[in-house]
Amino acid sequence: MVVKETDLISDGARLPVVEEFFSLQGEGYHTGKAAYFIRLGGCDIGCSWCDSRFSWNPNLHPMVETNAIIDRVIESGADSVVVTGGEPLMWGLDLLCAGLKNKNVSTFIETSGAYPLSGTWDWICLSPKKNMPPLIEICNVADELKVIIQDKSDFVWAEKYHGLIRLECRLYLQPEWSRFETIIPEIVEYIKKNAKWRISLQVHKYMHIP
């Protein structure tokens, strides 16, 4: 599906919400931390292995008032929010972040980095995709680089972005879920030889939680 840029003009007062839920972070540096998740609709990157294809078409999901989203976060009792997608930066996120910050809620985002940054974030997880490489402005501010490994060529891709991110950025390699058994030995051996990397596992799938 191709999403036209003109279809994505948004002041952030309403956002296409695919789902919202309070759970535990299941990947990367903050694995195990409780957080409120907001999944936004819209993505034109089209990864073949994507496990959230249902989010790609923003027209299939209701436009929800941002203030109502913030109210639900506060009602949940969560002290942090993870905004994901889809590709969440296809939408203006300044109002969402400002409202959450006003309530002392920490803001986290997971993004491919293919669109300009909006919003104010306590943590930016950059997960670059080959179909639409990330903007250098996001490489410069990412707190975490998480690269999905589907085959050996993805190690080269990972090293390319290791060379572009800031020194303080945490580095993670994550096996593509459907090829876990095949690719995990390769990742283990790679990290043994390249100790700057850590492994990220999708532990929420093992726990059978969202």
Backbone as ProteinMPNN parsed JSONL, in Angstrom:
{"seq_chain_A": "MVVKETDLISDGARLPVVEEFFSLQGEGYHTGKAAYFIRLGGCDIGCSWCDSRFSWNPNLHPMVETNAIIDRVIESGADSVVVTGGEPLMWGLDLLCAGLKNKNVSTFIETSGAYPLSGTWDWICLSPKKNMPPLIEICNVADELKVIIQDKSDFVWAEKYHGLIRLECRLYLQPEWSRFETIIPEIVEYIKKNAKWRISLQVHKYMHIP", "coords_chain_A": {"N_chain_A": [[0.833, -1.187, 0.0], [0.559, 2.201, -0.845], [0.976, 5.22, 0.722], [-0.079, 8.468, 0.355], [1.698, 11.516, 0.748], [0.19, 13.809, 1.076], [-2.052, 12.851, 2.277], [-1.37, 12.625, 4.865], [-1.18, 14.932, 6.295], [-1.2, 16.527, 9.313], [-2.061, 18.193, 12.313], [-1.677, 17.047, 14.619], [-3.708, 17.033, 16.471], [-5.556, 15.083, 16.258], [-5.143, 11.571, 15.942], [-4.427, 8.551, 14.085], [-5.393, 5.809, 15.599], [-4.39, 2.568, 16.061], [-4.227, 0.653, 18.082], [-4.302, 0.643, 21.687], [-2.689, -0.064, 24.743], [-1.803, -1.21, 28.031], [1.15, -2.517, 29.106], [4.131, -4.564, 29.224], [7.349, -3.524, 28.153], [8.809, -5.252, 25.495], [11.151, -5.532, 24.037], [14.581, -4.686, 23.266], [16.507, -2.084, 24.987], [14.879, -1.33, 27.171], [13.502, -3.575, 27.966], [11.093, -5.326, 29.803], [10.138, -3.205, 31.289], [7.296, -1.512, 32.535], [4.804, 0.019, 30.515], [2.671, 2.257, 28.677], [1.283, 1.571, 25.625], [0.971, 3.037, 22.435], [-0.154, 2.476, 19.362], [0.158, 3.695, 16.177], [-1.545, 4.2, 13.067], [-0.512, 3.781, 9.63], [1.975, 3.327, 7.302], [4.457, 3.297, 4.893], [6.619, 1.805, 4.274], [6.849, -0.995, 4.146], [8.025, -3.585, 4.968], [8.919, -6.946, 4.314], [8.749, -8.855, 6.296], [7.189, -7.813, 8.282], [5.37, -7.714, 11.335], [3.163, -6.323, 11.947], [1.347, -5.62, 9.913], [-1.287, -4.966, 9.751], [-1.439, -2.391, 10.53], [-0.68, -0.717, 8.498], [-2.325, 0.741, 6.639], [-3.611, 3.805, 7.185], [-6.206, 4.659, 6.9], [-7.881, 2.703, 7.758], [-8.213, 2.907, 10.414], [-9.502, 4.548, 13.32], [-9.592, 8.123, 13.638], [-8.486, 9.618, 16.441], [-9.093, 11.831, 19.137], [-6.37, 13.588, 20.399], [-6.185, 14.541, 23.023], [-7.952, 12.818, 24.29], [-6.574, 10.432, 24.117], [-4.401, 10.998, 25.784], [-5.752, 11.293, 28.206], [-6.561, 8.636, 28.657], [-4.107, 7.411, 29.018], [-3.297, 8.576, 31.458], [-5.336, 7.653, 33.135], [-4.686, 4.962, 33.17], [-2.547, 4.759, 34.859], [0.073, 4.538, 34.096], [3.557, 5.424, 33.905], [5.057, 5.946, 31.745], [5.13, 6.184, 28.156], [5.023, 4.411, 25.12], [5.308, 5.118, 21.792], [4.456, 3.745, 18.771], [4.218, 1.932, 15.633], [3.12, 0.496, 12.496], [4.505, 3.537, 11.124], [5.238, 5.907, 13.222], [6.155, 8.573, 12.964], [5.058, 9.63, 10.705], [3.125, 11.274, 11.417], [2.229, 14.318, 13.113], [3.576, 14.787, 16.257], [3.9, 16.54, 18.312], [1.9, 17.73, 19.962], [0.866, 15.52, 21.352], [3.122, 14.631, 22.814], [3.664, 16.956, 24.317], [1.379, 17.126, 25.907], [1.59, 14.748, 27.391], [4.026, 15.15, 28.701], [3.321, 17.287, 30.285], [1.896, 16.001, 32.188], [3.782, 14.649, 33.521], [4.639, 12.268, 32.351], [6.814, 9.956, 30.909], [8.236, 9.833, 27.628], [8.555, 7.629, 24.946], [9.717, 6.46, 21.779], [9.467, 4.316, 18.956], [10.918, 4.086, 15.856], [11.426, 4.035, 12.296], [12.88, 6.076, 11.391], [12.574, 7.323, 8.984], [11.081, 9.567, 8.485], [10.795, 13.098, 9.276], [11.625, 14.188, 12.602], [9.233, 14.692, 15.132], [7.74, 15.92, 18.165], [8.752, 15.563, 21.644], [11.149, 13.628, 23.166], [11.994, 11.186, 25.609], [13.297, 8.899, 25.074], [14.591, 7.513, 22.161], [14.178, 4.983, 19.977], [15.762, 3.783, 17.276], [15.036, 1.979, 14.471], [16.255, 1.054, 11.731], [15.255, 0.701, 8.289], [15.693, -1.036, 5.207], [14.214, -0.419, 2.93], [13.425, 2.242, 3.153], [15.669, 4.257, 4.134], [16.883, 5.76, 7.227], [16.691, 9.256, 8.249], [19.487, 11.412, 8.642], [19.323, 13.212, 10.725], [17.869, 11.93, 12.679], [19.442, 9.743, 13.242], [21.423, 11.082, 14.582], [20.374, 11.668, 17.071], [19.389, 9.399, 18.234], [18.792, 7.128, 20.913], [18.958, 4.452, 21.025], [19.878, 1.875, 18.864], [18.335, -0.447, 16.972], [18.512, -3.221, 15.124], [16.898, -5.287, 12.853], [17.528, -8.626, 12.177], [17.439, -10.606, 9.483], [18.818, -12.084, 7.592], [22.279, -12.847, 6.7], [23.192, -10.588, 5.354], [22.136, -8.459, 6.689], [23.775, -7.855, 8.805], [25.771, -6.277, 7.729], [24.283, -4.033, 7.081], [23.574, -3.259, 9.663], [26.078, -2.487, 10.708], [26.63, -0.339, 9.082], [24.877, 1.64, 10.054], [25.71, 1.77, 12.662], [27.961, 3.25, 12.283], [26.91, 5.75, 11.91], [25.445, 6.687, 14.038], [25.323, 8.339, 17.303], [27.93, 8.225, 19.807], [27.004, 7.442, 22.346], [24.808, 5.856, 21.913], [22.884, 2.914, 22.379], [23.38, -0.437, 21.243], [21.696, -2.893, 19.386], [20.953, -6.131, 18.133], [18.362, -7.849, 16.613], [16.671, -10.859, 16.192], [14.734, -11.675, 13.333], [11.44, -12.627, 13.762], [10.116, -14.841, 12.5], [12.213, -16.284, 11.492], [13.697, -17.122, 13.575], [14.892, -19.541, 14.7], [16.684, -20.226, 12.701], [18.355, -17.994, 12.325], [19.345, -17.2, 14.812], [21.724, -18.568, 15.771], [23.654, -17.392, 14.101], [23.575, -14.72, 14.891], [24.424, -14.915, 17.546], [27.099, -15.803, 17.221], [28.08, -13.633, 15.794], [27.911, -11.507, 17.635], [29.654, -12.408, 19.568], [32.029, -11.949, 18.292], [31.894, -9.282, 17.86], [31.688, -7.3, 20.154], [30.492, -4.931, 20.86], [27.826, -4.943, 20.295], [24.564, -5.92, 21.528], [22.074, -8.436, 22.208], [18.653, -8.377, 21.268], [15.625, -9.688, 22.231], [12.282, -10.689, 21.466], [10.621, -10.711, 24.001], [8.048, -10.412, 24.927], [6.506, -11.969, 23.31], [7.096, -14.515, 24.124], [6.016, -14.4, 26.649], [3.404, -14.191, 26.047], [1.961, -11.783, 25.941], [0.639, -8.53, 24.963]], "CA_chain_A": [[0.0, 0.0, 0.0], [1.272, 3.46, -0.906], [0.278, 6.311, 1.397], [0.327, 9.76, -0.183], [2.099, 12.479, 1.781], [-0.902, 14.757, 1.296], [-3.036, 12.212, 3.136], [-0.837, 12.511, 6.21], [-1.066, 16.237, 6.919], [-1.875, 16.464, 10.611], [-1.505, 19.076, 13.327], [-1.506, 16.223, 15.805], [-4.862, 17.117, 17.364], [-6.159, 13.75, 16.152], [-4.179, 10.598, 15.448], [-5.049, 7.284, 13.721], [-4.995, 4.835, 16.61], [-4.618, 1.152, 15.759], [-4.511, 0.022, 19.369], [-3.677, 1.176, 22.893], [-2.726, -1.043, 25.818], [-0.815, -1.089, 29.103], [1.827, -3.806, 29.137], [5.561, -4.463, 29.487], [8.167, -3.445, 26.95], [9.284, -6.6, 25.211], [12.323, -5.544, 23.167], [15.587, -3.648, 23.405], [17.126, -1.648, 26.235], [13.912, -1.191, 28.256], [12.751, -4.821, 28.136], [10.58, -5.6, 31.142], [9.589, -1.999, 31.916], [5.88, -1.249, 32.277], [4.576, 1.205, 29.681], [1.42, 2.343, 27.917], [1.628, 1.549, 24.208], [0.076, 3.655, 21.458], [0.239, 2.103, 17.998], [-0.484, 4.561, 15.194], [-1.686, 3.658, 11.722], [0.191, 4.423, 8.537], [3.367, 2.959, 7.032], [4.686, 3.052, 3.472], [7.936, 1.18, 4.135], [6.49, -2.291, 3.577], [8.957, -4.696, 5.222], [8.306, -8.237, 3.973], [8.578, -9.658, 7.501], [6.482, -7.009, 9.278], [4.353, -8.433, 12.099], [2.035, -5.418, 12.228], [0.831, -5.15, 8.623], [-2.631, -4.427, 9.979], [-1.345, -0.956, 10.835], [-0.124, 0.022, 7.369], [-3.278, 1.665, 6.017], [-4.184, 4.631, 8.254], [-7.63, 4.869, 6.667], [-8.634, 1.62, 8.391], [-8.198, 3.102, 11.853], [-10.202, 5.79, 13.67], [-8.859, 9.3, 14.085], [-8.857, 9.792, 17.843], [-8.642, 13.08, 19.728], [-5.135, 13.397, 21.16], [-6.482, 14.75, 24.445], [-8.596, 11.604, 24.8], [-5.492, 9.449, 24.275], [-3.66, 11.383, 26.982], [-6.604, 10.977, 29.359], [-6.52, 7.191, 28.895], [-2.792, 7.119, 29.592], [-3.318, 8.978, 32.865], [-6.239, 6.726, 33.834], [-4.035, 3.646, 33.287], [-1.539, 4.8, 35.91], [1.404, 4.364, 33.519], [4.447, 6.588, 34.016], [5.758, 6.125, 30.47], [4.372, 5.835, 26.954], [5.773, 4.032, 23.924], [4.566, 5.361, 20.56], [4.985, 2.874, 17.738], [3.34, 1.887, 14.473], [3.223, 1.6, 11.597], [5.605, 4.488, 11.266], [4.563, 6.99, 13.949], [6.579, 9.92, 12.585], [4.26, 10.132, 9.596], [2.151, 12.163, 12.03], [2.761, 15.314, 14.03], [3.459, 14.252, 17.615], [4.229, 17.574, 19.288], [0.82, 17.906, 20.934], [0.807, 14.322, 22.19], [4.245, 14.653, 23.756], [3.5, 18.083, 25.24], [0.343, 16.763, 26.867], [2.114, 13.725, 28.28], [5.051, 15.771, 29.54], [2.613, 18.124, 31.255], [1.407, 15.091, 33.222], [4.97, 13.959, 34.042], [4.754, 10.946, 31.743], [7.976, 9.84, 30.026], [7.853, 9.529, 26.246], [9.44, 6.759, 24.193], [9.239, 6.206, 20.425], [10.204, 3.402, 18.071], [10.741, 4.618, 14.515], [12.4, 3.702, 11.254], [13.657, 7.282, 11.146], [12.434, 7.738, 7.592], [10.369, 10.841, 8.436], [11.343, 14.078, 10.219], [11.258, 14.01, 13.997], [8.344, 15.616, 15.834], [7.588, 15.493, 19.547], [9.89, 15.627, 22.558], [11.26, 12.23, 23.566], [12.981, 10.758, 26.595], [14.045, 7.769, 24.499], [14.318, 7.264, 20.739], [14.694, 3.728, 19.444], [15.839, 3.818, 15.823], [15.098, 0.659, 13.844], [16.333, 1.431, 10.315], [14.764, -0.263, 7.302], [16.384, -0.885, 3.928], [13.322, 0.15, 1.913], [13.429, 3.7, 3.345], [16.686, 4.509, 5.155], [16.579, 6.858, 8.153], [17.285, 10.571, 8.096], [20.668, 11.573, 9.491], [18.954, 13.976, 11.919], [17.405, 10.999, 13.701], [20.645, 8.992, 13.641], [22.208, 11.926, 15.483], [19.753, 11.818, 18.393], [18.867, 8.114, 18.702], [19.334, 6.557, 22.146], [19.06, 3.007, 20.834], [19.836, 1.386, 17.488], [17.873, -1.834, 16.996], [18.473, -3.682, 13.739], [16.297, -6.6, 12.678], [18.399, -9.496, 11.394], [16.733, -11.665, 8.768], [19.862, -12.912, 6.988], [23.631, -12.347, 6.972], [23.411, -9.256, 4.775], [21.677, -7.444, 7.631], [24.89, -7.446, 9.663], [26.417, -5.166, 7.026], [23.349, -2.919, 7.274], [23.708, -2.833, 11.058], [27.353, -1.787, 10.882], [26.524, 0.954, 8.399], [24.229, 2.611, 10.928], [26.582, 1.966, 13.805], [28.879, 4.318, 11.91], [26.211, 7.023, 11.751], [24.794, 7.119, 15.272], [26.225, 8.952, 18.277], [28.713, 7.282, 20.601], [26.257, 6.971, 23.516], [23.666, 5.042, 21.479], [22.97, 1.479, 22.662], [23.339, -1.197, 19.988], [21.006, -4.171, 19.519], [20.578, -6.959, 16.989], [17.157, -8.597, 16.978], [16.302, -11.833, 15.162], [13.396, -11.61, 12.743], [10.731, -13.655, 14.525], [9.782, -16.046, 11.731], [13.452, -16.994, 11.176], [14.451, -17.147, 14.82], [15.717, -20.734, 14.867], [17.732, -20.241, 11.683], [19.292, -16.866, 12.37], [19.897, -16.917, 16.145], [23.139, -18.959, 15.908], [24.477, -16.406, 13.405], [23.645, -13.518, 15.724], [25.267, -15.235, 18.704], [28.497, -15.81, 16.786], [28.453, -12.28, 15.391], [28.104, -10.686, 18.828], [30.875, -12.878, 20.214], [33.153, -11.35, 17.578], [31.655, -7.831, 17.798], [31.112, -7.198, 21.495], [29.763, -3.669, 21.069], [26.407, -5.236, 20.111], [23.813, -6.778, 22.437], [20.945, -9.07, 21.521], [17.293, -8.032, 21.688], [14.65, -10.748, 21.954], [10.896, -10.253, 21.64], [10.22, -11.531, 25.146], [6.594, -10.346, 25.122], [5.89, -13.093, 22.582], [7.248, -15.696, 24.989], [5.117, -14.214, 27.789], [2.036, -14.157, 25.513], [1.315, -10.508, 26.259], [0.736, -7.622, 23.802]], "C_chain_A": [[0.873, 1.244, 0.0], [0.418, 4.541, -0.251], [0.81, 7.625, 0.857], [0.641, 10.729, 0.947], [0.972, 13.445, 2.102], [-1.982, 14.177, 2.195], [-2.619, 12.248, 4.6], [-0.624, 13.86, 6.892], [-1.88, 16.227, 8.214], [-1.222, 17.437, 11.563], [-1.326, 18.324, 14.639], [-2.659, 16.278, 16.784], [-5.669, 15.821, 17.356], [-5.13, 12.833, 15.524], [-4.885, 9.283, 15.127], [-4.582, 6.158, 14.641], [-5.39, 3.416, 16.173], [-4.997, 0.403, 17.029], [-3.775, 0.775, 20.475], [-3.761, 0.092, 23.957], [-1.599, -0.78, 26.812], [-0.164, -2.449, 29.27], [3.272, -3.603, 29.586], [6.3, -4.332, 28.16], [8.856, -4.792, 26.739], [10.554, -6.676, 24.403], [13.318, -4.467, 23.61], [15.98, -3.301, 24.828], [16.152, -1.663, 27.407], [13.044, -2.434, 28.447], [12.355, -5.033, 29.599], [9.971, -4.412, 31.841], [8.118, -1.829, 31.547], [5.729, 0.034, 31.474], [3.207, 1.102, 29.019], [1.805, 2.46, 26.445], [0.536, 2.196, 23.369], [0.602, 3.3, 20.072], [-0.561, 2.943, 17.003], [-0.502, 3.911, 13.814], [-0.894, 4.463, 10.705], [1.628, 3.96, 8.433], [3.488, 2.661, 5.549], [6.057, 2.422, 3.231], [7.802, -0.243, 3.615], [7.504, -3.407, 3.754], [8.256, -6.035, 5.012], [7.996, -9.068, 5.214], [7.761, -8.945, 8.577], [5.4, -7.822, 9.994], [3.202, -7.524, 12.512], [1.507, -4.797, 10.928], [-0.554, -4.529, 8.754], [-2.615, -2.928, 10.235], [-1.013, -0.108, 9.615], [-1.054, 1.077, 6.795], [-3.96, 2.515, 7.092], [-5.682, 4.826, 8.115], [-8.504, 3.794, 7.31], [-8.802, 1.827, 9.89], [-8.775, 4.471, 12.217], [-9.241, 6.909, 14.056], [-9.371, 9.662, 15.48], [-8.292, 11.115, 18.359], [-7.418, 12.822, 20.61], [-5.364, 13.59, 22.655], [-7.136, 13.522, 25.068], [-7.562, 10.498, 25.01], [-4.729, 9.729, 25.564], [-4.457, 11.042, 28.238], [-6.548, 9.489, 29.684], [-5.163, 6.768, 29.471], [-2.802, 7.419, 31.087], [-4.188, 8.03, 33.681], [-5.588, 5.365, 34.062], [-3.051, 3.594, 34.445], [-0.121, 4.63, 35.4], [2.243, 5.62, 33.692], [5.274, 6.797, 32.755], [4.889, 5.615, 29.334], [5.343, 5.475, 25.846], [4.872, 4.269, 22.72], [5.245, 4.573, 19.452], [4.0, 2.834, 16.575], [3.309, 0.519, 13.839], [4.524, 2.378, 11.74], [5.045, 5.751, 11.907], [4.955, 8.393, 13.511], [5.96, 10.404, 11.277], [3.243, 11.153, 10.104], [2.841, 13.156, 12.952], [2.518, 14.888, 15.473], [3.8, 15.272, 18.696], [3.155, 17.705, 20.366], [0.715, 16.718, 21.878], [1.911, 14.362, 23.244], [4.097, 15.778, 24.774], [2.469, 17.757, 26.317], [0.813, 15.725, 27.863], [3.159, 14.3, 29.233], [4.416, 16.64, 30.633], [2.079, 17.299, 32.422], [2.545, 14.256, 33.817], [5.078, 12.511, 33.578], [5.945, 10.939, 30.783], [7.535, 9.354, 28.651], [8.952, 8.74, 25.539], [8.859, 6.602, 22.784], [10.101, 5.159, 19.764], [9.884, 3.809, 16.642], [11.795, 4.081, 13.566], [13.313, 4.889, 10.964], [13.518, 7.84, 9.746], [11.734, 9.085, 7.43], [10.952, 11.799, 9.475], [10.794, 13.887, 11.635], [10.285, 15.09, 14.447], [8.136, 15.057, 17.233], [8.883, 15.642, 20.329], [9.989, 14.28, 23.267], [12.333, 12.016, 24.623], [13.83, 9.612, 26.055], [13.606, 7.563, 23.05], [14.99, 5.966, 20.344], [14.608, 3.801, 17.922], [15.989, 2.4, 15.298], [15.081, 0.857, 12.327], [15.89, 0.302, 9.385], [15.374, 0.023, 5.935], [15.517, -0.197, 2.881], [13.281, 1.673, 1.953], [14.41, 4.029, 4.459], [16.363, 5.729, 6.004], [17.278, 8.16, 7.782], [18.453, 10.718, 9.07], [20.323, 12.335, 10.763], [18.489, 13.058, 13.04], [18.548, 10.096, 14.153], [21.418, 9.765, 14.699], [21.641, 12.021, 16.89], [19.243, 10.499, 18.967], [19.574, 7.664, 19.978], [19.635, 5.073, 21.989], [18.966, 2.703, 19.343], [19.484, -0.088, 17.544], [17.673, -2.301, 15.556], [17.911, -5.091, 13.691], [17.181, -7.416, 11.736], [17.58, -10.643, 10.806], [17.712, -12.621, 8.091], [21.207, -12.221, 7.18], [23.877, -10.95, 6.419], [23.003, -8.14, 5.731], [22.761, -7.032, 8.623], [25.633, -6.268, 9.045], [25.591, -3.906, 7.204], [23.472, -2.356, 8.691], [24.989, -2.026, 11.26], [27.348, -0.431, 10.192], [25.934, 1.995, 9.339], [24.94, 2.76, 12.258], [27.557, 3.11, 13.529], [28.243, 5.685, 11.828], [25.595, 7.549, 13.041], [25.823, 7.673, 16.258], [26.836, 7.887, 19.191], [27.907, 6.659, 21.736], [25.118, 6.01, 23.166], [23.899, 3.564, 21.798], [22.71, 0.687, 21.384], [22.719, -2.579, 20.204], [20.774, -4.824, 18.154], [19.41, -7.83, 17.424], [16.785, -9.575, 15.873], [14.891, -11.604, 14.644], [12.625, -12.848, 13.204], [10.51, -14.944, 13.738], [11.014, -16.878, 11.373], [14.333, -17.167, 12.414], [15.405, -18.333, 14.911], [16.892, -20.756, 13.898], [18.798, -19.194, 11.939], [19.935, -16.665, 13.739], [21.332, -17.413, 16.307], [24.08, -17.965, 15.239], [24.646, -15.14, 14.246], [24.555, -13.754, 16.921], [26.745, -15.177, 18.321], [28.967, -14.411, 16.408], [28.756, -11.414, 16.608], [29.357, -11.124, 19.591], [32.111, -12.243, 19.586], [33.065, -9.818, 17.538], [30.927, -7.414, 19.073], [30.398, -5.88, 21.773], [28.252, -3.87, 20.966], [25.865, -6.055, 21.276], [22.674, -7.41, 21.635], [19.636, -8.576, 22.124], [16.374, -9.167, 21.279], [13.248, -10.217, 22.225], [10.258, -11.062, 22.776], [8.719, -11.467, 25.402], [5.89, -11.481, 24.396], [6.013, -14.383, 23.376], [6.3, -15.624, 26.189], [3.648, -14.203, 27.38], [1.267, -12.937, 26.006], [1.457, -9.598, 25.056], [2.098, -6.966, 23.712]], "O_chain_A": [[1.83, 1.328, 0.77], [-0.733, 4.746, -0.636], [2.015, 7.872, 0.894], [-0.049, 10.764, 1.966], [0.807, 13.858, 3.25], [-2.746, 14.922, 2.809], [-3.42, 11.938, 5.482], [0.027, 13.938, 7.934], [-3.081, 15.957, 8.21], [0.004, 17.52, 11.635], [-0.884, 18.888, 15.64], [-2.604, 15.633, 17.831], [-6.37, 15.503, 18.316], [-4.34, 13.255, 14.68], [-5.842, 8.92, 15.812], [-3.487, 5.623, 14.466], [-6.563, 3.118, 15.95], [-5.952, -0.373, 17.054], [-2.771, 1.446, 20.236], [-4.776, -0.595, 24.07], [-0.572, -0.198, 26.465], [-0.849, -3.433, 29.548], [3.601, -2.612, 30.238], [5.923, -4.952, 27.166], [9.406, -5.386, 27.667], [11.013, -7.776, 24.096], [12.947, -3.477, 24.24], [15.815, -4.099, 25.751], [16.55, -1.975, 28.529], [11.963, -2.349, 29.03], [13.183, -4.931, 30.504], [9.343, -4.573, 32.888], [7.742, -1.983, 30.385], [6.432, 1.016, 31.715], [2.665, 0.013, 28.83], [2.568, 3.35, 26.068], [-0.654, 1.945, 23.56], [1.665, 3.764, 19.662], [-1.791, 2.908, 16.988], [0.411, 3.17, 13.448], [-0.639, 5.654, 10.886], [2.419, 4.166, 9.353], [2.718, 1.87, 5.004], [6.594, 2.494, 2.126], [8.56, -0.655, 2.736], [7.818, -4.11, 2.793], [7.134, -6.234, 5.477], [7.083, -9.894, 5.193], [7.66, -9.452, 9.694], [4.615, -8.526, 9.359], [2.365, -7.906, 13.329], [1.255, -3.594, 10.862], [-0.938, -3.671, 7.96], [-3.652, -2.27, 10.167], [-1.063, 1.119, 9.698], [-0.621, 2.19, 6.497], [-4.798, 2.005, 7.836], [-6.362, 5.125, 9.096], [-9.721, 3.952, 7.399], [-9.451, 1.026, 10.563], [-8.558, 5.445, 11.497], [-8.222, 6.682, 14.708], [-10.548, 9.973, 15.661], [-7.154, 11.474, 18.055], [-7.438, 11.938, 21.466], [-4.787, 12.865, 23.465], [-6.903, 13.218, 26.238], [-7.658, 9.723, 25.961], [-4.444, 8.816, 26.34], [-3.896, 10.556, 29.221], [-6.493, 9.113, 30.856], [-5.091, 5.872, 30.312], [-2.361, 6.596, 31.889], [-3.821, 7.648, 34.792], [-5.902, 4.686, 35.039], [-2.75, 2.517, 34.96], [0.81, 4.581, 36.204], [1.728, 6.736, 33.637], [6.096, 7.712, 32.691], [4.036, 4.745, 29.514], [6.358, 6.144, 25.651], [3.791, 3.687, 22.632], [6.446, 4.709, 19.219], [3.052, 3.618, 16.538], [3.448, -0.498, 14.519], [5.484, 1.942, 12.376], [4.445, 6.579, 11.222], [4.164, 9.322, 13.67], [6.308, 11.482, 10.793], [2.577, 11.818, 9.31], [3.904, 12.873, 13.504], [1.375, 14.654, 15.867], [3.97, 14.913, 19.861], [3.472, 17.782, 21.553], [0.499, 16.895, 23.077], [1.654, 14.149, 24.429], [4.371, 15.584, 25.958], [2.662, 18.073, 27.491], [0.481, 15.8, 29.046], [3.175, 13.978, 30.422], [4.916, 16.712, 31.756], [1.838, 17.827, 33.508], [2.303, 13.28, 34.527], [5.545, 11.642, 34.314], [6.065, 11.825, 29.937], [6.593, 8.572, 28.522], [10.119, 9.134, 25.536], [7.639, 6.609, 22.615], [11.312, 5.109, 19.977], [8.717, 3.87, 16.257], [12.901, 3.721, 13.97], [14.38, 4.734, 10.369], [14.267, 8.736, 9.358], [11.786, 9.682, 6.354], [11.546, 11.351, 10.456], [9.649, 13.477, 11.825], [10.493, 16.272, 14.173], [8.332, 13.865, 17.466], [9.959, 15.823, 19.76], [9.029, 13.837, 23.898], [13.425, 12.579, 24.55], [14.946, 9.383, 26.521], [12.416, 7.453, 22.753], [16.216, 5.855, 20.369], [13.518, 3.871, 17.354], [16.945, 1.701, 15.635], [14.017, 0.83, 11.709], [16.115, -0.878, 9.654], [15.549, 1.179, 5.553], [16.033, 0.531, 2.032], [13.123, 2.322, 0.919], [14.015, 4.076, 5.624], [15.654, 6.631, 5.557], [18.304, 8.169, 7.102], [18.406, 10.206, 10.188], [20.969, 12.127, 11.79], [18.687, 13.362, 14.216], [18.614, 9.722, 15.324], [22.001, 9.172, 15.607], [22.353, 12.414, 17.814], [18.715, 10.48, 20.079], [20.79, 7.8, 20.111], [20.453, 4.509, 22.716], [18.085, 3.211, 18.649], [20.237, -0.892, 18.095], [16.774, -1.831, 14.859], [18.383, -5.983, 14.396], [17.536, -6.965, 10.647], [17.097, -11.521, 11.522], [17.464, -13.825, 8.025], [21.272, -11.135, 7.757], [24.691, -10.205, 6.965], [23.468, -7.008, 5.602], [22.668, -5.961, 9.222], [26.075, -5.366, 9.756], [26.138, -2.831, 7.451], [23.475, -1.142, 8.894], [24.969, -0.987, 11.921], [27.985, 0.513, 10.659], [26.437, 3.116, 9.415], [24.786, 3.784, 12.923], [27.931, 3.848, 14.441], [28.946, 6.686, 11.69], [25.258, 8.729, 13.129], [27.029, 7.503, 16.079], [26.305, 6.784, 19.318], [28.095, 5.486, 22.059], [24.528, 5.411, 24.065], [24.971, 3.025, 21.525], [21.91, 1.099, 20.543], [23.145, -3.336, 21.076], [20.447, -4.161, 17.17], [19.459, -8.471, 18.474], [16.6, -9.164, 14.727], [13.965, -11.369, 15.421], [13.098, -13.975, 13.055], [10.704, -16.034, 14.278], [10.886, -18.042, 10.994], [15.549, -17.335, 12.312], [16.595, -18.154, 15.17], [17.97, -21.247, 14.233], [19.991, -19.457, 11.794], [20.978, -16.017, 13.828], [22.12, -16.717, 16.948], [25.176, -17.715, 15.739], [25.731, -14.562, 14.3], [25.364, -12.895, 17.271], [27.548, -14.566, 19.027], [30.113, -14.043, 16.668], [29.739, -10.672, 16.618], [30.041, -10.294, 20.19], [33.116, -12.024, 20.261], [34.044, -9.144, 17.22], [29.714, -7.203, 19.072], [29.763, -5.731, 22.817], [27.482, -3.063, 21.486], [26.606, -6.791, 21.929], [22.358, -6.973, 20.529], [19.528, -8.383, 23.335], [16.347, -9.562, 20.113], [13.054, -9.389, 23.115], [9.465, -11.973, 22.54], [8.165, -12.369, 26.03], [4.811, -11.912, 24.803], [5.137, -15.245, 23.31], [5.838, -16.651, 26.686], [2.755, -14.205, 28.228], [0.112, -13.024, 26.423], [2.305, -9.849, 24.2], [2.344, -6.178, 22.799]]}, "name": "protein", "num_of_chains": 1, "seq": "MVVKETDLISDGARLPVVEEFFSLQGEGYHTGKAAYFIRLGGCDIGCSWCDSRFSWNPNLHPMVETNAIIDRVIESGADSVVVTGGEPLMWGLDLLCAGLKNKNVSTFIETSGAYPLSGTWDWICLSPKKNMPPLIEICNVADELKVIIQDKSDFVWAEKYHGLIRLECRLYLQPEWSRFETIIPEIVEYIKKNAKWRISLQVHKYMHIP"}
